[in-house]
Amino acid sequence: MKKVIISACAALLLFACQNDQSENTNSETAIASRRACASQDVLHAQLKADPSLAIRMNEIEAFTAKHLSSNFTGRLVNGKIEIPVVVNVLYRTTAQNISDAQIQSQIDVLNKDFNALNSDYNNVPALFAGVKANIGITFVLDQVIRKSTTKTSWGTNDAMKKTAQGGIAPTSPTTKLNMWSCTIGGGILGYAQFPGGASSTDGVVIDPRYFGLSGSANAPFNLGRTATHEVGHWMNLRHIWGDATCGSDLVADTPTHNEENYGIPAYPHYSTCSGTPVEMTMNYMDYVDDAGMYMFSAGQKSRIAAIFTSGGARASFAQ
C-alpha cells in the first residue's frame, strides 16, 4: 500500500492532470464499450477558467489531511448522513425521459454501494478484506424535474445545468445532491464536480443509458455503478490511478495502479509500479465494468468523512 504525502503543490499538480477520455464515436445512439468519465477533464477546464479554484481545492486538501480520522457529525437519520437527491431529466426522446422506477433503482444502488449492502461486496479478495469499507451514507429521492429539449447531446461544459442554455439549474445545491440525466455525447458515461467548485454547477451528470438498473440502461454499464463512481468524485475521491502513470489518489490504503483498467480484469492483476502491488481493480474509482467494481476502501471512507465534518467542503449536507 502506498504512503500518501499531501502538500498544496502536489495537490495542485494532481488537479492539473488530464485524463485521456478516448472514444471513437460521438454518435448519440452508440453504446459505450469502455468506461469514460469526464470529471478530470471538466476540472481541468474549470481550473483554467477560474484560477482561484486551485486555491480553494488546495485548502480543501489541507483540511482533509488534518481531518482524515474525523467521524461524521451533524444531520443524521438512523445514525447516518442522509443526502436528498434531486434528479433533473433532460430528454429529446421517450427513452431519454427515464421513468421514476429507473430513477429509484439508481437511488437504491447508491444506498447499497455506499452501505456495503451490495450483493457482490463479499467478492472482495482476501488481500483487501481488511480495508473494504462501509461508507455509511444514505440517499433519498427528493424531487424529479423533467424538461423536453431539442438538443441531441450536451457535452461537458455544464450547459445542462444552465437555464439560459436550455438546461435545468440546480436545486438547493448546498444541501441537495443534484443529478442530471441527459445525453452527454463523445462516449462519456458521466462526470461530477469535485468539492470547491461553484454551487451553480455542483452535482453529477449521467447519460440516461447508464442511469440505474432498468429502462434505457445498457450493459456492461447497467448496474448503476456509473453514479456510484461519479458520486465518489463529488465526495472528493480521485480515480484510483491518480490520473497519471503510477499516480496517487491521495488515499493510503489503495495500491498504486499503472493506469485505469477496463472490462473485468482477472485477479490478481499486478501493477508494474514500484513494488508491483496487486491492483484494487474492483474499487469503484477504477474504470472497470459495472460488474467488476464493488468496494470502497477505509482510506476512501476517511477522505469522504473529512468533507462532511464541521468546516469541511460539504459540511452543509450534515446540518
Phi, psi and omega per residue, in radians:
M1 nan 2.559 -3.030
K2 -1.515 2.691 3.041
K3 -1.617 2.333 -3.107
V4 -1.859 2.202 3.048
I5 -2.078 2.024 -3.077
I6 -1.844 2.244 3.006
S7 -2.400 2.816 3.128
A8 -1.044 -0.692 -3.130
C9 -1.148 -0.814 -3.118
A10 -1.119 -0.711 3.142
A11 -1.122 -0.711 3.127
L12 -1.077 -0.709 3.108
L13 -1.110 -0.687 3.115
L14 -1.080 -0.793 -3.070
F15 -1.163 -0.454 -3.099
A16 -1.432 -0.213 -3.117
C17 -1.197 2.442 3.054
Q18 -1.871 2.545 3.077
N19 -1.838 2.357 3.130
D20 -1.273 1.924 -3.135
Q21 -1.714 1.178 -3.064
S22 -1.322 2.332 3.057
E23 -2.753 2.350 -2.969
N24 -1.603 0.323 3.130
T25 -2.593 2.541 3.007
N26 -1.973 0.205 -3.072
S27 -1.133 2.423 3.115
E28 -1.187 -0.512 -3.018
T29 -1.683 -0.290 -3.103
A30 -1.174 2.429 3.122
I31 -1.646 2.298 -3.122
A32 -1.138 2.413 3.078
S33 -1.756 -0.273 3.110
R34 -2.336 2.522 -3.139
R35 -1.143 2.368 3.050
A36 -2.434 2.006 3.132
C37 -1.946 2.251 -3.061
A38 -1.696 0.214 -3.056
S39 -1.002 -0.750 -3.103
Q40 -1.234 -0.643 3.095
D41 -1.146 -0.725 3.108
V42 -1.111 -0.730 3.096
L43 -1.050 -0.765 3.131
H44 -1.031 -0.748 3.132
A45 -1.150 -0.691 3.127
Q46 -1.157 -0.679 3.101
L47 -1.120 -0.651 3.129
K48 -1.193 -0.669 -3.113
A49 -1.351 -0.485 -3.056
D50 -2.416 1.546 -3.117
P51 -1.006 -0.439 -3.137
S52 -1.201 -0.320 3.115
L53 -1.083 -0.661 3.126
A54 -1.063 -0.661 3.114
I55 -1.132 -0.801 -3.139
R56 -1.089 -0.737 -3.111
M57 -1.227 -0.582 3.058
N58 -1.175 -0.620 3.068
E59 -1.145 -0.674 3.093
I60 -1.110 -0.724 3.121
E61 -1.117 -0.713 3.121
A62 -1.114 -0.738 3.101
F63 -1.110 -0.764 -3.137
T64 -1.046 -0.739 -3.131
A65 -1.066 -0.579 -3.113
K66 -1.431 -0.349 -3.005
H67 -2.127 0.454 -3.104
L68 -1.102 -0.411 -3.124
S69 -1.726 0.162 -3.102
S70 -1.208 2.651 3.033
N71 -1.745 2.735 3.089
F72 -1.071 2.464 3.052
T73 -2.395 2.833 3.032
G74 1.807 -2.429 -3.014
R75 -1.181 1.929 -3.119
L76 -2.130 2.460 3.022
V77 -2.187 2.052 -3.059
N78 0.955 0.659 3.065
G79 1.451 0.092 -3.104
K80 -2.283 2.674 2.975
I81 -1.167 2.290 3.101
E82 -1.978 2.173 -3.075
I83 -1.887 2.058 3.048
P84 -1.223 2.445 -3.106
V85 -2.104 2.247 3.029
V86 -1.868 2.161 3.135
V87 -1.853 2.095 -3.136
N88 -1.814 1.983 -3.056
V89 -1.816 2.052 3.073
L90 -1.926 2.070 -2.988
Y91 -2.352 2.543 3.012
R92 -1.919 -0.550 -3.125
T93 -2.060 2.911 3.109
T94 -1.056 -0.704 -3.133
A95 -1.102 -0.596 -3.138
Q96 -1.296 -0.366 3.108
N97 -1.458 1.259 -2.991
I98 -1.029 2.550 -3.038
S99 -1.308 2.840 3.043
D100 -1.049 -0.607 -3.141
A101 -1.153 -0.710 3.108
Q102 -1.147 -0.693 3.105
I103 -1.106 -0.807 -3.141
Q104 -1.115 -0.598 3.110
S105 -1.085 -0.568 3.103
Q106 -1.232 -0.710 3.074
I107 -1.062 -0.711 3.132
D108 -1.095 -0.723 3.114
V109 -1.096 -0.781 3.118
L110 -1.015 -0.753 -3.135
N111 -1.139 -0.620 3.094
K112 -1.254 -0.845 -3.054
D113 -1.175 -0.625 -3.117
F114 -1.502 -0.015 3.098
N115 -2.217 0.348 3.089
A116 0.936 0.618 3.111
L117 -1.843 0.033 3.098
N118 -1.161 2.447 -3.040
S119 -1.107 -0.407 -3.131
D120 -1.641 0.114 3.127
Y121 -1.014 -0.617 -3.126
N122 -1.335 -0.020 3.062
N123 -1.430 -0.105 3.133
V124 -1.034 2.226 -3.104
P125 -1.058 2.701 -3.122
A126 -0.984 -0.575 -3.129
L127 -1.017 -0.581 -3.085
F128 -1.890 0.058 -3.080
A129 -1.053 -0.546 -3.107
G130 -1.303 -0.234 -3.117
V131 -2.084 -0.004 3.111
K132 -1.191 2.552 -2.927
A133 -2.390 2.563 2.943
N134 -1.654 1.945 -3.090
I135 -1.147 -0.665 3.063
G136 1.387 0.656 3.060
I137 -2.145 2.376 3.110
T138 -1.960 2.770 -3.091
F139 -2.226 2.475 3.100
V140 -2.341 2.341 3.131
L141 -1.235 2.105 -3.073
D142 -1.705 -0.687 -3.040
Q143 -2.889 2.561 2.997
V144 -2.084 2.202 3.125
I145 -2.053 2.230 -3.084
R146 -2.056 2.544 3.136
K147 -2.623 2.214 3.084
S148 -1.362 2.537 -3.105
T149 -2.519 2.787 3.050
T150 -1.750 -0.037 -3.118
K151 -1.201 2.407 3.073
T152 -1.521 -0.449 3.067
S153 -2.770 2.727 -2.998
W154 -1.925 -0.318 -3.110
G155 1.257 -2.835 -3.074
T156 -2.165 0.443 -3.139
N157 -1.719 0.314 3.068
D158 1.221 0.310 3.121
A159 -1.043 -0.574 -3.113
M160 -1.144 -0.221 -3.109
K161 -1.743 0.045 -3.015
K162 -2.113 2.070 -3.129
T163 -1.007 -0.702 -3.108
A164 -1.124 -0.339 3.131
Q165 -1.854 0.288 3.091
G166 1.589 0.038 -3.104
G167 -1.621 -2.809 3.134
I168 -2.196 2.118 3.133
A169 -1.190 2.577 -3.135
P170 -1.123 2.572 3.090
T171 -1.702 2.108 3.065
S172 0.745 1.008 -3.001
P173 -1.166 -0.216 3.099
T174 -1.508 -0.176 3.131
T175 -2.292 -0.076 3.141
K176 -2.356 2.415 3.055
L177 -1.417 2.038 3.089
N178 -1.630 2.311 3.056
M179 -2.138 2.354 3.081
W180 -1.913 2.252 3.009
S181 -1.829 1.981 -3.125
C182 -2.807 2.731 3.102
T183 -1.265 2.049 -3.065
I184 -1.503 -0.784 -3.114
G185 1.591 2.960 3.084
G186 1.188 0.301 -3.134
G187 1.322 0.175 -3.115
I188 -1.461 2.208 3.101
L189 -1.385 -0.670 -3.109
G190 -3.068 3.023 3.004
Y191 -2.781 2.809 -3.109
A192 -2.341 2.800 3.008
Q193 -1.732 2.251 3.108
F194 -1.252 2.773 3.039
P195 -0.993 2.463 3.139
G196 1.943 -0.356 3.138
G197 -1.341 3.066 -3.112
A198 -1.154 2.440 3.137
S199 -1.148 -0.438 -3.109
S200 -1.213 -0.246 3.113
T201 -2.202 0.270 -3.043
D202 -1.339 2.428 3.073
G203 2.443 -2.813 -3.016
V204 -2.261 2.394 3.106
V205 -2.036 2.312 -3.130
I206 -2.397 2.366 3.048
D207 -1.152 2.409 -3.076
P208 -1.051 -0.379 -3.130
R209 -1.299 -0.171 -3.105
Y210 -2.215 0.408 -3.067
F211 -1.830 1.991 3.052
G212 1.309 -2.752 -2.967
L213 -1.941 -0.174 -2.961
S214 -2.358 -2.982 3.063
G215 1.070 -2.022 -3.051
S216 -1.547 0.051 3.136
A217 -1.130 2.435 -3.043
N218 -2.242 2.402 3.040
A219 -1.188 2.596 0.111
P220 -1.566 0.352 -3.111
F221 -2.120 0.877 -3.057
N222 -2.034 0.343 -3.135
L223 -1.945 0.206 3.067
G224 1.386 0.125 -3.056
R225 -1.382 -0.238 3.030
T226 -1.073 -0.755 3.103
A227 -1.154 -0.691 3.104
T228 -1.023 -0.792 3.118
H229 -1.078 -0.838 -3.069
E230 -1.240 -0.659 3.070
V231 -1.138 -0.552 3.020
G232 -1.010 -0.766 3.066
H233 -1.079 -0.793 -3.131
W234 -1.016 -0.474 3.108
M235 -1.663 0.304 2.991
N236 1.460 0.345 3.045
L237 -1.585 2.462 3.109
R238 -1.692 2.910 2.975
H239 -1.033 2.515 -2.987
I240 -1.146 -0.398 3.102
W241 -1.603 0.090 3.060
G242 1.213 0.296 3.127
D243 0.947 0.589 3.072
A244 -2.822 2.689 3.102
T245 -1.048 2.122 -3.091
C246 0.966 0.644 -3.125
G247 -1.423 -3.107 -3.110
S248 -2.006 2.371 3.028
D249 -1.664 0.176 3.115
L250 1.139 0.456 3.083
V251 -2.180 2.262 -2.991
A252 -1.318 -0.495 -2.994
D253 -1.767 0.168 3.030
T254 -1.757 2.327 -3.105
P255 -1.136 2.702 3.075
T256 -1.264 2.196 3.138
H257 -1.763 2.549 3.016
N258 -1.053 -0.887 -3.065
E259 -2.894 -2.981 3.102
E260 -1.174 2.680 3.057
N261 -2.009 2.607 -3.120
Y262 -2.155 2.905 3.116
G263 1.166 -2.466 3.053
I264 -2.239 1.605 -3.073
P265 -1.095 2.506 3.053
A266 -1.194 2.425 3.118
Y267 -1.666 2.424 -0.044
P268 -1.458 2.516 3.111
H269 -1.946 1.956 -3.017
Y270 -1.556 2.473 2.991
S271 -1.477 2.648 3.013
T272 -1.713 0.152 3.064
C273 -1.255 3.057 -3.076
S274 -0.898 2.201 3.141
G275 1.520 -0.075 -3.114
T276 0.697 0.999 -3.125
P277 -1.222 2.772 2.976
V278 -1.305 2.220 -3.100
E279 -1.344 2.529 3.124
M280 -1.536 1.138 -3.035
T281 -1.120 -0.392 -3.113
M282 -1.457 0.099 3.100
N283 -1.276 2.471 -3.111
Y284 -1.052 -0.321 -3.064
M285 -1.691 0.196 2.946
D286 -1.570 -3.013 -3.095
Y287 -1.919 0.301 -3.083
V288 -1.212 2.938 3.094
D289 -1.063 2.809 3.130
D290 -0.919 -0.731 -3.101
A291 -1.240 -0.216 -3.100
G292 -1.729 -0.052 -3.132
M293 -2.083 2.292 -3.081
Y294 -2.769 0.421 3.107
M295 -2.684 2.615 2.829
F296 -1.890 2.828 3.100
S297 -1.823 2.880 3.113
A298 -1.075 -0.652 3.099
G299 -1.131 -0.666 3.069
Q300 -1.158 -0.658 3.086
K301 -1.064 -0.759 3.130
S302 -1.119 -0.673 3.132
R303 -1.147 -0.714 3.086
I304 -1.125 -0.784 -3.105
A305 -0.995 -0.608 -3.082
A306 -1.100 -0.587 -3.089
I307 -1.357 -0.318 3.140
F308 -1.677 -0.180 -3.135
T309 -1.308 2.867 -3.120
S310 -0.950 2.193 -3.094
G311 1.597 -0.129 -3.132
G312 -1.362 2.894 -3.040
A313 -1.099 -0.449 3.130
R314 -2.155 0.573 -3.125
A315 -1.104 -0.434 -3.129
S316 -1.130 -0.339 3.095
F317 -1.374 -0.197 -3.098
A318 -1.902 0.304 -3.106
Q319 -1.609 nan nan
